[in-house]
Amino acid sequence: MTQKASIEPLRKPHPCPECGRPSNRENYPFCSDRCRDLDLSRWLKGSYSIPVAEDESKPDGFDGE
């Protein structure tokens, strides 16, 4: 039996959501500790948020009829 010279990954590498460079296994989905820490900082500061409808008594897209 012959062994492959390189092992193929199970899935394609995805780009880092911060800078676009290829992600690595240690910091997945990021490429480095720096990008991972930048994302964590944004979460802790509240930069990521879900928009809230002004009138929460009606679901989005509900006309009432």
PQR file of N, CA, C, O and H, with PARSE charges and radii, in Angstrom:
ATOM      1  N   MET A   1       0.831  -1.196   0.000 -0.4000 1.5000
ATOM      2  CA  MET A   1       0.000   0.000   0.000 -0.0000 2.0000
ATOM      3  C   MET A   1       0.868   1.250   0.000  0.5500 1.7000
ATOM      4  O   MET A   1       1.922   1.296   0.634 -0.5500 1.4000
ATOM      5  N   THR A   2       0.409   2.245  -0.714 -0.4000 1.5000
ATOM      6  CA  THR A   2       1.133   3.517  -0.746 -0.0000 2.0000
ATOM      7  C   THR A   2       0.350   4.551   0.042  0.5500 1.7000
ATOM      8  O   THR A   2      -0.881   4.566   0.028 -0.5500 1.4000
ATOM      9  H   THR A   2      -0.447   2.207  -1.229  0.4000 1.0000
ATOM     10  N   GLN A   3       1.077   5.408   0.725 -0.4000 1.5000
ATOM     11  CA  GLN A   3       0.430   6.478   1.490 -0.0000 2.0000
ATOM     12  C   GLN A   3       0.530   7.775   0.714  0.5500 1.7000
ATOM     13  O   GLN A   3       1.493   8.009  -0.016 -0.5500 1.4000
ATOM     14  H   GLN A   3       2.077   5.397   0.736  0.4000 1.0000
ATOM     15  N   LYS A   4      -0.471   8.607   0.880 -0.4000 1.5000
ATOM     16  CA  LYS A   4      -0.450   9.914   0.226 -0.0000 2.0000
ATOM     17  C   LYS A   4       0.618  10.785   0.863  0.5500 1.7000
ATOM     18  O   LYS A   4       0.881  10.687   2.061 -0.5500 1.4000
ATOM     19  H   LYS A   4      -1.254   8.417   1.473  0.4000 1.0000
ATOM     20  N   ALA A   5       1.228  11.636   0.055 -0.4000 1.5000
ATOM     21  CA  ALA A   5       2.245  12.556   0.568 -0.0000 2.0000
ATOM     22  C   ALA A   5       1.608  13.639   1.426  0.5500 1.7000
ATOM     23  O   ALA A   5       2.227  14.127   2.372 -0.5500 1.4000
ATOM     24  H   ALA A   5       1.014  11.716  -0.919  0.4000 1.0000
ATOM     25  N   SER A   6       0.387  14.012   1.104 -0.4000 1.5000
ATOM     26  CA  SER A   6      -0.305  15.022   1.905 -0.0000 2.0000
ATOM     27  C   SER A   6      -1.715  14.538   2.214  0.5500 1.7000
ATOM     28  O   SER A   6      -2.332  13.822   1.425 -0.5500 1.4000
ATOM     29  H   SER A   6      -0.115  13.615   0.336  0.4000 1.0000
ATOM     30  N   ILE A   7      -2.198  14.932   3.347 -0.4000 1.5000
ATOM     31  CA  ILE A   7      -3.545  14.560   3.768 -0.0000 2.0000
ATOM     32  C   ILE A   7      -4.502  15.661   3.359  0.5500 1.7000
ATOM     33  O   ILE A   7      -4.267  16.834   3.650 -0.5500 1.4000
ATOM     34  H   ILE A   7      -1.697  15.514   3.988  0.4000 1.0000
ATOM     35  N   GLU A   8      -5.570  15.293   2.691 -0.4000 1.5000
ATOM     36  CA  GLU A   8      -6.559  16.269   2.265 -0.0000 2.0000
ATOM     37  C   GLU A   8      -7.473  16.621   3.432  0.5500 1.7000
ATOM     38  O   GLU A   8      -7.905  15.726   4.159 -0.5500 1.4000
ATOM     39  H   GLU A   8      -5.761  14.341   2.454  0.4000 1.0000
ATOM     40  N   PRO A   9      -7.780  17.906   3.630 -0.5600 1.5000
ATOM     41  CA  PRO A   9      -8.701  18.286   4.700  0.2800 2.0000
ATOM     42  C   PRO A   9     -10.119  17.807   4.383  0.5500 1.7000
ATOM     43  O   PRO A   9     -10.474  17.606   3.222 -0.5500 1.4000
ATOM     44  N   LEU A  10     -10.923  17.629   5.435 -0.4000 1.5000
ATOM     45  CA  LEU A  10     -12.290  17.169   5.257 -0.0000 2.0000
ATOM     46  C   LEU A  10     -13.166  18.231   4.601  0.5500 1.7000
ATOM     47  O   LEU A  10     -14.100  17.896   3.873 -0.5500 1.4000
ATOM     48  H   LEU A  10     -10.635  17.793   6.379  0.4000 1.0000
ATOM     49  N   ARG A  11     -12.880  19.490   4.847 -0.4000 1.5000
ATOM     50  CA  ARG A  11     -13.664  20.571   4.238 -0.0000 2.0000
ATOM     51  C   ARG A  11     -12.736  21.671   3.758  0.5500 1.7000
ATOM     52  O   ARG A  11     -11.589  21.779   4.192 -0.5500 1.4000
ATOM     53  H   ARG A  11     -12.122  19.762   5.439  0.4000 1.0000
ATOM     54  N   LYS A  12     -13.257  22.480   2.857 -0.4000 1.5000
ATOM     55  CA  LYS A  12     -12.478  23.576   2.313 -0.0000 2.0000
ATOM     56  C   LYS A  12     -12.208  24.610   3.402  0.5500 1.7000
ATOM     57  O   LYS A  12     -13.062  24.833   4.260 -0.5500 1.4000
ATOM     58  H   LYS A  12     -14.189  22.393   2.505  0.4000 1.0000
ATOM     59  N   PRO A  13     -11.029  25.247   3.381 -0.5600 1.5000
ATOM     60  CA  PRO A  13     -10.775  26.311   4.349  0.2800 2.0000
ATOM     61  C   PRO A  13     -11.654  27.524   4.050  0.5500 1.7000
ATOM     62  O   PRO A  13     -11.872  27.871   2.889 -0.5500 1.4000
ATOM     63  N   HIS A  14     -12.144  28.151   5.086 -0.4000 1.5000
ATOM     64  CA  HIS A  14     -12.985  29.334   4.941 -0.0000 2.0000
ATOM     65  C   HIS A  14     -12.161  30.569   5.270  0.5500 1.7000
ATOM     66  O   HIS A  14     -11.227  30.490   6.068 -0.5500 1.4000
ATOM     67  H   HIS A  14     -11.967  27.869   6.029  0.4000 1.0000
ATOM     68  N   PRO A  15     -12.490  31.702   4.673 -0.5600 1.5000
ATOM     69  CA  PRO A  15     -11.754  32.923   4.992  0.2800 2.0000
ATOM     70  C   PRO A  15     -12.119  33.431   6.390  0.5500 1.7000
ATOM     71  O   PRO A  15     -13.228  33.217   6.880 -0.5500 1.4000
ATOM     72  N   CYS A  16     -11.175  34.093   7.000 -0.4000 1.5000
ATOM     73  CA  CYS A  16     -11.378  34.703   8.312 -0.0000 2.0000
ATOM     74  C   CYS A  16     -12.453  35.785   8.178  0.5500 1.7000
ATOM     75  O   CYS A  16     -12.379  36.593   7.253 -0.5500 1.4000
ATOM     76  H   CYS A  16     -10.274  34.266   6.602  0.4000 1.0000
ATOM     77  N   PRO A  17     -13.449  35.826   9.071 -0.5600 1.5000
ATOM     78  CA  PRO A  17     -14.496  36.854   8.968  0.2800 2.0000
ATOM     79  C   PRO A  17     -13.989  38.270   9.241  0.5500 1.7000
ATOM     80  O   PRO A  17     -14.659  39.240   8.887 -0.5500 1.4000
ATOM     81  N   GLU A  18     -12.827  38.403   9.858 -0.4000 1.5000
ATOM     82  CA  GLU A  18     -12.281  39.727  10.155 -0.0000 2.0000
ATOM     83  C   GLU A  18     -11.455  40.293   9.001  0.5500 1.7000
ATOM     84  O   GLU A  18     -11.662  41.435   8.590 -0.5500 1.4000
ATOM     85  H   GLU A  18     -12.283  37.615  10.146  0.4000 1.0000
ATOM     86  N   CYS A  19     -10.516  39.495   8.478 -0.4000 1.5000
ATOM     87  CA  CYS A  19      -9.566  40.043   7.504 -0.0000 2.0000
ATOM     88  C   CYS A  19      -9.598  39.340   6.150  0.5500 1.7000
ATOM     89  O   CYS A  19      -9.035  39.854   5.184 -0.5500 1.4000
ATOM     90  H   CYS A  19     -10.348  38.568   8.813  0.4000 1.0000
ATOM     91  N   GLY A  20     -10.235  38.188   6.058 -0.4000 1.5000
ATOM     92  CA  GLY A  20     -10.347  37.494   4.781 -0.0000 2.0000
ATOM     93  C   GLY A  20      -9.234  36.501   4.483  0.5500 1.7000
ATOM     94  O   GLY A  20      -9.305  35.786   3.483 -0.5500 1.4000
ATOM     95  H   GLY A  20     -10.693  37.770   6.843  0.4000 1.0000
ATOM     96  N   ARG A  21      -8.201  36.437   5.331 -0.4000 1.5000
ATOM     97  CA  ARG A  21      -7.141  35.443   5.118 -0.0000 2.0000
ATOM     98  C   ARG A  21      -7.682  34.055   5.459  0.5500 1.7000
ATOM     99  O   ARG A  21      -8.689  33.944   6.160 -0.5500 1.4000
ATOM    100  H   ARG A  21      -8.144  37.017   6.144  0.4000 1.0000
ATOM    101  N   PRO A  22      -7.032  32.997   4.975 -0.5600 1.5000
ATOM    102  CA  PRO A  22      -7.512  31.639   5.283  0.2800 2.0000
ATOM    103  C   PRO A  22      -7.479  31.375   6.794  0.5500 1.7000
ATOM    104  O   PRO A  22      -6.515  31.736   7.469 -0.5500 1.4000
ATOM    105  N   SER A  23      -8.527  30.750   7.313 -0.4000 1.5000
ATOM    106  CA  SER A  23      -8.582  30.441   8.743 -0.0000 2.0000
ATOM    107  C   SER A  23      -7.663  29.268   9.039  0.5500 1.7000
ATOM    108  O   SER A  23      -7.271  28.532   8.133 -0.5500 1.4000
ATOM    109  H   SER A  23      -9.310  30.457   6.764  0.4000 1.0000
ATOM    110  N   ASN A  24      -7.318  29.096  10.318 -0.4000 1.5000
ATOM    111  CA  ASN A  24      -6.521  27.937  10.701 -0.0000 2.0000
ATOM    112  C   ASN A  24      -7.230  27.166  11.807  0.5500 1.7000
ATOM    113  O   ASN A  24      -8.152  27.675  12.444 -0.5500 1.4000
ATOM    114  H   ASN A  24      -7.636  29.693  11.054  0.4000 1.0000
ATOM    115  N   ARG A  25      -6.796  25.959  12.019 -0.4000 1.5000
ATOM    116  CA  ARG A  25      -7.470  25.050  12.942 -0.0000 2.0000
ATOM    117  C   ARG A  25      -7.450  25.556  14.386  0.5500 1.7000
ATOM    118  O   ARG A  25      -8.441  25.410  15.101 -0.5500 1.4000
ATOM    119  H   ARG A  25      -6.047  25.546  11.502  0.4000 1.0000
ATOM    120  N   GLU A  26      -6.341  26.145  14.822 -0.4000 1.5000
ATOM    121  CA  GLU A  26      -6.209  26.581  16.212 -0.0000 2.0000
ATOM    122  C   GLU A  26      -7.152  27.725  16.570  0.5500 1.7000
ATOM    123  O   GLU A  26      -7.597  27.824  17.714 -0.5500 1.4000
ATOM    124  H   GLU A  26      -5.536  26.264  14.241  0.4000 1.0000
ATOM    125  N   ASN A  27      -7.459  28.584  15.613 -0.4000 1.5000
ATOM    126  CA  ASN A  27      -8.277  29.776  15.885 -0.0000 2.0000
ATOM    127  C   ASN A  27      -9.571  29.798  15.092  0.5500 1.7000
ATOM    128  O   ASN A  27     -10.171  30.861  14.931 -0.5500 1.4000
ATOM    129  H   ASN A  27      -7.098  28.504  14.684  0.4000 1.0000
ATOM    130  N   TYR A  28     -10.016  28.657  14.595 -0.4000 1.5000
ATOM    131  CA  TYR A  28     -11.184  28.583  13.719 -0.0000 2.0000
ATOM    132  C   TYR A  28     -12.378  29.300  14.323  0.5500 1.7000
ATOM    133  O   TYR A  28     -12.643  29.100  15.508 -0.5500 1.4000
ATOM    134  H   TYR A  28      -9.529  27.793  14.727  0.4000 1.0000
ATOM    135  N   PRO A  29     -13.107  30.112  13.598 -0.5600 1.5000
ATOM    136  CA  PRO A  29     -13.051  30.398  12.168  0.2800 2.0000
ATOM    137  C   PRO A  29     -12.114  31.545  11.811  0.5500 1.7000
ATOM    138  O   PRO A  29     -12.144  32.035  10.682 -0.5500 1.4000
ATOM    139  N   PHE A  30     -11.293  31.973  12.743 -0.4000 1.5000
ATOM    140  CA  PHE A  30     -10.398  33.098  12.505 -0.0000 2.0000
ATOM    141  C   PHE A  30      -9.019  32.616  12.070  0.5500 1.7000
ATOM    142  O   PHE A  30      -8.723  31.423  12.142 -0.5500 1.4000
ATOM    143  H   PHE A  30     -11.268  31.574  13.660  0.4000 1.0000
ATOM    144  N   CYS A  31      -8.172  33.548  11.617 -0.4000 1.5000
ATOM    145  CA  CYS A  31      -6.835  33.193  11.152 -0.0000 2.0000
ATOM    146  C   CYS A  31      -5.778  33.362  12.235  0.5500 1.7000
ATOM    147  O   CYS A  31      -4.689  32.797  12.134 -0.5500 1.4000
ATOM    148  H   CYS A  31      -8.413  34.517  11.559  0.4000 1.0000
ATOM    149  N   SER A  32      -6.095  34.141  13.278 -0.4000 1.5000
ATOM    150  CA  SER A  32      -5.084  34.421  14.307 -0.0000 2.0000
ATOM    151  C   SER A  32      -5.756  34.797  15.615  0.5500 1.7000
ATOM    152  O   SER A  32      -6.964  35.028  15.677 -0.5500 1.4000
ATOM    153  H   SER A  32      -6.980  34.599  13.360  0.4000 1.0000
ATOM    154  N   ASP A  33      -4.931  34.852  16.670 -0.4000 1.5000
ATOM    155  CA  ASP A  33      -5.432  35.310  17.979 -0.0000 2.0000
ATOM    156  C   ASP A  33      -5.928  36.755  17.884  0.5500 1.7000
ATOM    157  O   ASP A  33      -6.921  37.116  18.516 -0.5500 1.4000
ATOM    158  H   ASP A  33      -3.950  34.665  16.620  0.4000 1.0000
ATOM    159  N   ARG A  34      -5.240  37.572  17.097 -0.4000 1.5000
ATOM    160  CA  ARG A  34      -5.616  38.980  16.962 -0.0000 2.0000
ATOM    161  C   ARG A  34      -7.033  39.131  16.424  0.5500 1.7000
ATOM    162  O   ARG A  34      -7.838  39.871  16.989 -0.5500 1.4000
ATOM    163  H   ARG A  34      -4.434  37.278  16.584  0.4000 1.0000
ATOM    164  N   CYS A  35      -7.342  38.425  15.326 -0.4000 1.5000
ATOM    165  CA  CYS A  35      -8.680  38.526  14.736 -0.0000 2.0000
ATOM    166  C   CYS A  35      -9.740  37.965  15.688  0.5500 1.7000
ATOM    167  O   CYS A  35     -10.836  38.514  15.794 -0.5500 1.4000
ATOM    168  H   CYS A  35      -6.688  37.824  14.868  0.4000 1.0000
ATOM    169  N   ARG A  36      -9.414  36.885  16.371 -0.4000 1.5000
ATOM    170  CA  ARG A  36     -10.358  36.305  17.341 -0.0000 2.0000
ATOM    171  C   ARG A  36     -10.634  37.296  18.469  0.5500 1.7000
ATOM    172  O   ARG A  36     -11.781  37.459  18.885 -0.5500 1.4000
ATOM    173  H   ARG A  36      -8.523  36.439  16.285  0.4000 1.0000
ATOM    174  N   ASP A  37      -9.584  37.961  18.968 -0.4000 1.5000
ATOM    175  CA  ASP A  37      -9.750  38.932  20.049 -0.0000 2.0000
ATOM    176  C   ASP A  37     -10.512  40.171  19.596  0.5500 1.7000
ATOM    177  O   ASP A  37     -11.281  40.737  20.374 -0.5500 1.4000
ATOM    178  H   ASP A  37      -8.652  37.828  18.631  0.4000 1.0000
ATOM    179  N   LEU A  38     -10.314  40.604  18.347 -0.4000 1.5000
ATOM    180  CA  LEU A  38     -11.075  41.745  17.828 -0.0000 2.0000
ATOM    181  C   LEU A  38     -12.574  41.437  17.807  0.5500 1.7000
ATOM    182  O   LEU A  38     -13.395  42.276  18.179 -0.5500 1.4000
ATOM    183  H   LEU A  38      -9.690  40.144  17.715  0.4000 1.0000
ATOM    184  N   ASP A  39     -12.916  40.234  17.373 -0.4000 1.5000
ATOM    185  CA  ASP A  39     -14.318  39.839  17.329 -0.0000 2.0000
ATOM    186  C   ASP A  39     -14.905  39.753  18.739  0.5500 1.7000
ATOM    187  O   ASP A  39     -16.021  40.218  18.974 -0.5500 1.4000
ATOM    188  H   ASP A  39     -12.250  39.553  17.071  0.4000 1.0000
ATOM    189  N   LEU A  40     -14.167  39.167  19.669 -0.4000 1.5000
ATOM    190  CA  LEU A  40     -14.636  39.074  21.052 -0.0000 2.0000
ATOM    191  C   LEU A  40     -14.846  40.462  21.647  0.5500 1.7000
ATOM    192  O   LEU A  40     -15.820  40.691  22.365 -0.5500 1.4000
ATOM    193  H   LEU A  40     -13.261  38.790  19.478  0.4000 1.0000
ATOM    194  N   SER A  41     -13.938  41.386  21.352 -0.4000 1.5000
ATOM    195  CA  SER A  41     -14.063  42.752  21.847 -0.0000 2.0000
ATOM    196  C   SER A  41     -15.349  43.410  21.342  0.5500 1.7000
ATOM    197  O   SER A  41     -16.028  44.111  22.093 -0.5500 1.4000
ATOM    198  H   SER A  41     -13.147  41.201  20.769  0.4000 1.0000
ATOM    199  N   ARG A  42     -15.678  43.184  20.082 -0.4000 1.5000
ATOM    200  CA  ARG A  42     -16.923  43.754  19.538 -0.0000 2.0000
ATOM    201  C   ARG A  42     -18.143  43.181  20.242  0.5500 1.7000
ATOM    202  O   ARG A  42     -19.092  43.911  20.526 -0.5500 1.4000
ATOM    203  H   ARG A  42     -15.127  42.615  19.472  0.4000 1.0000
ATOM    204  N   TRP A  43     -18.128  41.869  20.529 -0.4000 1.5000
ATOM    205  CA  TRP A  43     -19.255  41.262  21.243 -0.0000 2.0000
ATOM    206  C   TRP A  43     -19.385  41.872  22.640  0.5500 1.7000
ATOM    207  O   TRP A  43     -20.489  42.203  23.071 -0.5500 1.4000
ATOM    208  H   TRP A  43     -17.357  41.277  20.298  0.4000 1.0000
ATOM    209  N   LEU A  44     -18.267  42.021  23.344 -0.4000 1.5000
ATOM    210  CA  LEU A  44     -18.312  42.522  24.717 -0.0000 2.0000
ATOM    211  C   LEU A  44     -18.725  43.991  24.792  0.5500 1.7000
ATOM    212  O   LEU A  44     -19.342  44.410  25.772 -0.5500 1.4000
ATOM    213  H   LEU A  44     -17.370  41.752  22.994  0.4000 1.0000
ATOM    214  N   LYS A  45     -18.392  44.775  23.770 -0.4000 1.5000
ATOM    215  CA  LYS A  45     -18.783  46.192  23.732 -0.0000 2.0000
ATOM    216  C   LYS A  45     -20.236  46.374  23.307  0.5500 1.7000
ATOM    217  O   LYS A  45     -20.798  47.455  23.479 -0.5500 1.4000
ATOM    218  H   LYS A  45     -17.891  44.435  22.974  0.4000 1.0000
ATOM    219  N   GLY A  46     -20.852  45.323  22.751 -0.4000 1.5000
ATOM    220  CA  GLY A  46     -22.234  45.428  22.297 -0.0000 2.0000
ATOM    221  C   GLY A  46     -22.359  45.943  20.877  0.5500 1.7000
ATOM    222  O   GLY A  46     -23.430  46.403  20.479 -0.5500 1.4000
ATOM    223  H   GLY A  46     -20.395  44.445  22.611  0.4000 1.0000
ATOM    224  N   SER A  47     -21.281  45.874  20.104 -0.4000 1.5000
ATOM    225  CA  SER A  47     -21.336  46.345  18.719 -0.0000 2.0000
ATOM    226  C   SER A  47     -22.234  45.474  17.859  0.5500 1.7000
ATOM    227  O   SER A  47     -22.858  45.960  16.916 -0.5500 1.4000
ATOM    228  H   SER A  47     -20.411  45.501  20.427  0.4000 1.0000
ATOM    229  N   TYR A  48     -22.302  44.186  18.180 -0.4000 1.5000
ATOM    230  CA  TYR A  48     -23.189  43.288  17.458 -0.0000 2.0000
ATOM    231  C   TYR A  48     -24.535  43.293  18.175  0.5500 1.7000
ATOM    232  O   TYR A  48     -24.610  43.002  19.368 -0.5500 1.4000
ATOM    233  H   TYR A  48     -21.795  43.791  18.946  0.4000 1.0000
ATOM    234  N   SER A  49     -25.579  43.618  17.453 -0.4000 1.5000
ATOM    235  CA  SER A  49     -26.903  43.614  18.071 -0.0000 2.0000
ATOM    236  C   SER A  49     -27.950  43.262  17.027  0.5500 1.7000
ATOM    237  O   SER A  49     -27.724  43.396  15.824 -0.5500 1.4000
ATOM    238  H   SER A  49     -25.518  43.855  16.484  0.4000 1.0000
ATOM    239  N   ILE A  50     -29.085  42.814  17.506 -0.4000 1.5000
ATOM    240  CA  ILE A  50     -30.209  42.485  16.638 -0.0000 2.0000
ATOM    241  C   ILE A  50     -31.157  43.665  16.670  0.5500 1.7000
ATOM    242  O   ILE A  50     -31.565  44.086  17.752 -0.5500 1.4000
ATOM    243  H   ILE A  50     -29.268  42.705  18.483  0.4000 1.0000
ATOM    244  N   PRO A  51     -31.527  44.222  15.502 -0.5600 1.5000
ATOM    245  CA  PRO A  51     -32.442  45.362  15.495  0.2800 2.0000
ATOM    246  C   PRO A  51     -33.795  44.977  16.095  0.5500 1.7000
ATOM    247  O   PRO A  51     -34.291  43.870  15.884 -0.5500 1.4000
ATOM    248  N   VAL A  52     -34.367  45.892  16.831 -0.4000 1.5000
ATOM    249  CA  VAL A  52     -35.649  45.664  17.490 -0.0000 2.0000
ATOM    250  C   VAL A  52     -36.719  46.487  16.783  0.5500 1.7000
ATOM    251  O   VAL A  52     -36.506  47.658  16.467 -0.5500 1.4000
ATOM    252  H   VAL A  52     -33.964  46.791  17.003  0.4000 1.0000
ATOM    253  N   ALA A  53     -37.877  45.865  16.538 -0.4000 1.5000
ATOM    254  CA  ALA A  53     -38.998  46.578  15.922 -0.0000 2.0000
ATOM    255  C   ALA A  53     -39.546  47.574  16.938  0.5500 1.7000
ATOM    256  O   ALA A  53     -39.506  47.321  18.142 -0.5500 1.4000
ATOM    257  H   ALA A  53     -38.050  44.914  16.795  0.4000 1.0000
ATOM    258  N   GLU A  54     -40.063  48.714  16.451 -0.4000 1.5000
ATOM    259  CA  GLU A  54     -40.594  49.732  17.353 -0.0000 2.0000
ATOM    260  C   GLU A  54     -41.798  49.227  18.127  0.5500 1.7000
ATOM    261  O   GLU A  54     -41.900  49.459  19.332 -0.5500 1.4000
ATOM    262  H   GLU A  54     -40.096  48.918  15.473  0.4000 1.0000
ATOM    263  N   ASP A  55     -42.719  48.533  17.449 -0.4000 1.5000
ATOM    264  CA  ASP A  55     -43.903  48.002  18.108 -0.0000 2.0000
ATOM    265  C   ASP A  55     -43.766  46.489  18.156  0.5500 1.7000
ATOM    266  O   ASP A  55     -43.998  45.804  17.160 -0.5500 1.4000
ATOM    267  H   ASP A  55     -42.636  48.344  16.471  0.4000 1.0000
ATOM    268  N   GLU A  56     -43.389  45.973  19.317 -0.4000 1.5000
ATOM    269  CA  GLU A  56     -43.139  44.541  19.433 -0.0000 2.0000
ATOM    270  C   GLU A  56     -44.417  43.734  19.625  0.5500 1.7000
ATOM    271  O   GLU A  56     -44.355  42.506  19.691 -0.5500 1.4000
ATOM    272  H   GLU A  56     -43.201  46.530  20.126  0.4000 1.0000
ATOM    273  N   SER A  57     -45.592  44.397  19.716 -0.4000 1.5000
ATOM    274  CA  SER A  57     -46.828  43.650  19.902 -0.0000 2.0000
ATOM    275  C   SER A  57     -47.254  42.942  18.625  0.5500 1.7000
ATOM    276  O   SER A  57     -48.008  41.970  18.685 -0.5500 1.4000
ATOM    277  H   SER A  57     -45.643  45.394  19.663  0.4000 1.0000
ATOM    278  N   LYS A  58     -46.782  43.412  17.459 -0.4000 1.5000
ATOM    279  CA  LYS A  58     -47.123  42.789  16.194 -0.0000 2.0000
ATOM    280  C   LYS A  58     -45.863  42.124  15.611  0.5500 1.7000
ATOM    281  O   LYS A  58     -44.783  42.713  15.640 -0.5500 1.4000
ATOM    282  H   LYS A  58     -46.170  44.201  17.411  0.4000 1.0000
ATOM    283  N   PRO A  59     -46.000  40.915  15.089 -0.5600 1.5000
ATOM    284  CA  PRO A  59     -44.849  40.305  14.421  0.2800 2.0000
ATOM    285  C   PRO A  59     -44.518  41.055  13.130  0.5500 1.7000
ATOM    286  O   PRO A  59     -45.386  41.697  12.539 -0.5500 1.4000
ATOM    287  N   ASP A  60     -43.272  40.971  12.699 -0.4000 1.5000
ATOM    288  CA  ASP A  60     -42.855  41.637  11.455 -0.0000 2.0000
ATOM    289  C   ASP A  60     -43.678  41.144  10.288  0.5500 1.7000
ATOM    290  O   ASP A  60     -43.920  39.943  10.161 -0.5500 1.4000
ATOM    291  H   ASP A  60     -42.567  40.449  13.179  0.4000 1.0000
ATOM    292  N   GLY A  61     -44.112  42.055   9.430 -0.4000 1.5000
ATOM    293  CA  GLY A  61     -44.858  41.712   8.238 -0.0000 2.0000
ATOM    294  C   GLY A  61     -46.338  41.451   8.496  0.5500 1.7000
ATOM    295  O   GLY A  61     -47.045  41.042   7.576 -0.5500 1.4000
ATOM    296  H   GLY A  61     -43.915  43.030   9.533  0.4000 1.0000
ATOM    297  N   PHE A  62     -46.833  41.674   9.714 -0.4000 1.5000
ATOM    298  CA  PHE A  62     -48.234  41.445  10.034 -0.0000 2.0000
ATOM    299  C   PHE A  62     -49.009  42.725   9.795  0.5500 1.7000
ATOM    300  O   PHE A  62     -48.691  43.757  10.385 -0.5500 1.4000
ATOM    301  H   PHE A  62     -46.258  42.006  10.462  0.4000 1.0000
ATOM    302  N   ASP A  63     -50.041  42.677   8.925 -0.4000 1.5000
ATOM    303  CA  ASP A  63     -50.849  43.845   8.603 -0.0000 2.0000
ATOM    304  C   ASP A  63     -52.034  44.024   9.544  0.5500 1.7000
ATOM    305  O   ASP A  63     -52.618  45.106   9.614 -0.5500 1.4000
ATOM    306  H   ASP A  63     -50.300  41.838   8.446  0.4000 1.0000
ATOM    307  N   GLY A  64     -52.383  42.983  10.254 -0.4000 1.5000
ATOM    308  CA  GLY A  64     -53.512  43.071  11.158 -0.0000 2.0000
ATOM    309  C   GLY A  64     -54.821  42.681  10.544  0.5500 1.7000
ATOM    310  O   GLY A  64     -55.854  42.754  11.209 -0.5500 1.4000
ATOM    311  H   GLY A  64     -51.909  42.104  10.197  0.4000 1.0000
ATOM    312  N   GLU A  65     -54.819  42.275   9.315 -0.4000 1.5000
ATOM    313  CA  GLU A  65     -56.053  41.872   8.644 -0.0000 2.0000
ATOM    314  C   GLU A  65     -56.075  40.399   8.434  0.5500 1.7000
ATOM    315  O   GLU A  65     -57.039  39.870   7.881 -0.5500 1.4000
ATOM    316  H   GLU A  65     -53.979  42.216   8.775  0.4000 1.0000
TER
END
